[in-house]
Amino acid sequence: PIAQNTIGAIVGDEMIRRGKPAAGLALASTFLFMILWYRLAGVVACFALAVNLLLTLAVMKFPLRAPLTLPGLAGLVLGVGMAVDANVLVFERIREELERGAALRMAIRNGFDRAMVTIIDSNLTTLITALVMYVIGTDQVRGFAITLTLGILISMYTAVFCTRVVFDIFDRKRLISTLRMTKLLGVTHVDFLGKKYIAITASIVFIVAGLVAVGVRGKQIFDIDFLGGTSVTMVLKDSADERDIRTKLDQKFAGMRVED
């Protein structure tokens, strides 16, 4: 075989034990930020995110029947992040309209309409990347691509359509008269376009420095997945010092390449 991946029950349980809190903490922190920063609008966004998450898992269960892998869990969380990004774009547009003195109904309509092009553009570029990963990637990469693709597609429904319907209901029922949002900075007068040449030069310098660093490292930048070899993951009953383990492995497998 080209590659063989064997995961024992203990390691699999450890992945689940660590993966669930990590994903839960990421989602909880996202929800908390949206509520604290956008208040009522943030609560609506959290509702849309919850619907997005449930629909993504439902589609994976049926009709795709796709298994949830560890990379897939990361793609699921990233998909939620992409969905909340759409809400952020809409809310910032609504904030601008309200600050200009527009009525709430007009601010909501303009906010969604003017942010739509940016939302579609950002999601489309990410969707193309996810589809390419699914077509030519391995099974682990495909798990990530599936959850990310579903999250992006469903977010176009939840983050745009569902939240707009909720705001329309609030407005028609006279439940809200305005939307208050936290603002860190007031009106600024920074000539960003005037500094464009400085920004372009700095970007080129960082890009070139990164390419040079990659070239200097050479093959050392690749992990065992690209270079080949044997990687063993084990759980020790008793704690041991990493240096002692490396010393024993070097003595046992002298002349061979041993990775973590």
C-alpha positions in Angstrom: 0.0 0.0 0.0 1.0 3.6 -0.6 0.0 4.5 3.0 -1.5 2.7 6.0 -3.1 4.5 8.9 -4.0 2.5 12.0 -5.6 4.2 15.0 -6.2 2.3 18.2 -9.2 2.7 20.4 -7.3 4.7 23.1 -5.9 7.2 20.5 -9.3 7.5 18.9 -11.0 8.2 22.2 -8.3 10.8 23.0 -9.0 12.6 19.7 -12.7 12.7 20.6 -12.0 13.8 24.1 -9.8 16.7 22.9 -11.7 17.5 19.7 -15.1 18.1 21.3 -14.0 20.7 23.9 -11.8 22.4 21.3 -14.8 22.7 18.8 -17.2 23.6 21.6 -14.9 26.4 22.9 -14.4 27.8 19.4 -18.1 27.9 18.9 -18.9 29.3 22.3 -16.3 32.1 21.9 -17.8 33.0 18.5 -21.3 33.2 20.0 -20.1 35.2 22.9 -18.3 37.8 20.8 -21.3 38.2 18.5 -23.7 38.8 21.4 -21.4 41.2 23.2 -20.4 43.2 20.1 -23.7 43.3 18.1 -26.2 42.7 21.0 -29.6 41.8 19.6 -28.3 41.5 16.1 -25.6 39.1 17.5 -28.3 37.0 19.1 -30.0 36.7 15.7 -26.7 35.8 14.2 -26.1 33.1 16.8 -29.5 31.6 15.9 -28.5 31.5 12.3 -25.2 29.9 13.2 -27.0 27.2 15.2 -29.3 26.5 12.3 -26.3 26.3 10.0 -24.5 23.8 12.3 -27.6 21.6 12.6 -28.3 21.6 8.8 -24.7 20.8 8.0 -24.7 17.8 10.3 -28.1 16.7 9.0 -27.0 16.8 5.4 -23.9 14.8 6.3 -26.0 12.2 8.0 -28.6 12.1 5.2 -28.4 11.9 2.2 -24.5 12.1 2.0 -23.9 9.6 4.8 -20.4 11.1 5.2 -18.4 10.2 8.3 -17.2 13.0 10.6 -13.4 12.9 10.7 -11.1 14.9 12.8 -10.2 17.2 9.8 -13.9 17.3 9.1 -14.5 18.7 12.6 -12.1 21.5 11.9 -13.9 22.2 8.6 -17.2 22.3 10.5 -15.9 24.9 12.9 -14.3 26.9 10.0 -17.6 26.8 8.1 -19.3 28.4 11.1 -16.6 31.1 11.1 -17.3 31.7 7.4 -21.1 32.0 8.2 -20.5 34.5 11.0 -18.3 36.5 8.7 -21.3 37.1 6.4 -23.3 38.4 9.3 -20.5 40.7 10.3 -20.5 42.2 6.8 -24.2 42.8 6.9 -24.3 44.2 10.4 -21.5 46.7 9.7 -23.4 47.9 6.6 -26.5 48.3 8.7 -24.5 50.3 11.3 -23.3 52.6 8.6 -26.8 53.2 7.3 -28.1 53.9 10.8 -25.3 56.4 11.4 -26.3 58.2 8.3 -29.8 58.7 9.7 -31.6 56.1 7.7 -34.8 54.5 9.1 -34.4 51.0 10.5 -36.3 49.2 7.7 -34.2 51.1 5.0 -31.0 50.4 6.9 -31.7 46.6 7.1 -32.6 46.5 3.4 -29.6 48.4 2.3 -27.3 46.5 4.7 -28.2 43.1 3.2 -28.3 44.4 -0.4 -24.9 46.1 -0.3 -23.1 43.3 1.5 -24.4 40.6 -0.8 -21.8 41.0 -3.5 -18.9 40.8 -0.9 -20.5 37.8 0.8 -20.9 35.9 -2.5 -17.4 36.8 -3.6 -15.7 35.6 -0.4 -17.7 32.4 -0.2 -17.2 31.6 -3.8 -13.4 31.8 -3.6 -13.4 29.5 -0.6 -15.9 27.2 -2.2 -13.6 26.7 -5.2 -10.7 25.8 -2.9 -12.8 23.3 -1.0 -14.0 21.6 -4.2 -10.5 21.3 -5.5 -9.4 19.7 -2.2 -12.2 17.3 -2.4 -11.5 16.3 -6.0 -7.7 15.7 -5.7 -7.2 15.3 -1.9 -6.9 12.2 0.2 -9.7 10.9 2.5 -8.6 13.1 5.4 -8.5 16.2 3.2 -11.9 15.2 1.7 -13.5 15.1 5.2 -12.4 18.7 5.7 -13.5 19.7 2.3 -17.0 18.2 2.7 -17.9 19.9 5.9 -16.4 23.2 4.7 -18.4 23.1 1.4 -21.6 22.3 3.2 -21.0 25.0 5.7 -20.4 27.6 3.0 -23.5 26.6 0.9 -25.8 26.5 3.9 -24.5 29.7 5.3 -25.8 31.5 2.2 -29.2 30.4 3.4 -28.9 30.9 7.1 -26.7 34.0 7.4 -28.5 35.9 4.7 -32.1 34.6 4.3 -32.9 33.5 7.8 -31.5 36.6 9.6 -33.2 38.9 7.2 -36.5 37.2 7.8 -36.1 37.6 11.5 -35.2 41.3 11.2 -38.3 41.8 8.9 -40.5 40.2 11.5 -39.1 42.3 14.3 -39.6 45.4 12.2 -43.2 44.6 11.1 -44.2 43.6 14.6 -42.7 46.9 16.0 -40.6 44.8 18.3 -37.5 47.0 17.7 -37.0 50.6 16.7 -33.3 50.6 16.2 -30.2 48.3 16.5 -27.5 49.2 19.0 -24.1 47.8 18.4 -20.8 48.2 20.3 -18.3 50.5 18.6 -14.6 50.6 19.5 -13.5 53.6 17.5 -15.4 56.7 16.5 -15.1 58.6 13.3 -11.6 58.4 11.9 -9.8 60.4 9.2 -7.1 58.2 8.1 -6.0 58.4 4.4 -5.6 54.7 3.8 -5.3 55.1 0.0 -2.6 57.6 0.5 -0.5 54.9 2.2 -1.0 52.4 -0.5 2.5 52.4 -1.8 3.9 51.8 1.7 1.5 48.9 2.2 2.3 47.4 -1.2 6.1 47.6 -0.5 5.7 46.0 3.0 3.6 43.2 1.5 6.2 42.5 -1.2 9.0 42.4 1.4 7.1 39.9 3.6 6.2 37.7 0.7 9.8 37.6 -0.6 11.1 37.0 2.9 8.6 34.1 3.3 9.7 32.5 -0.1 13.4 32.8 0.9 12.7 31.2 4.2 10.9 28.3 2.5 13.8 27.9 0.1 16.4 27.9 2.9 14.6 25.2 4.8 14.3 23.0 1.8 12.9 19.5 2.5 13.0 20.2 6.2 9.7 22.0 5.8 7.9 18.8 4.8 6.5 16.4 7.4 6.5 12.6 7.2 3.3 12.7 5.1 5.4 14.0 2.2 8.8 12.5 2.9 7.6 9.0 3.8 8.6 6.9 6.8 7.0 5.4 9.9 5.2 7.4 12.5 4.0 5.8 15.8 1.6 7.3 18.3 1.4 5.6 21.7 0.1 6.3 25.2 2.4 5.6 28.1 1.0 4.3 31.3 3.7 6.1 33.3 4.9 9.6 32.4 8.4 9.9 30.8 10.7 12.6 29.8 10.8 13.4 26.1 14.6 13.6 26.0 15.0 10.1 27.5 12.5 8.7 25.0 14.4 10.3 22.1 17.7 9.0 23.5 16.4 5.4 23.7 14.9 5.6 20.2 18.2 7.0 18.7 20.1 4.1 20.3 17.5 1.6 19.1 17.2 2.9 15.6 20.6 4.3 14.9 20.9 5.5 11.4 17.1 5.6 10.8 14.9 8.7 10.8 12.5 8.8 13.7 9.7 11.3 13.9 7.4 12.3 16.8 
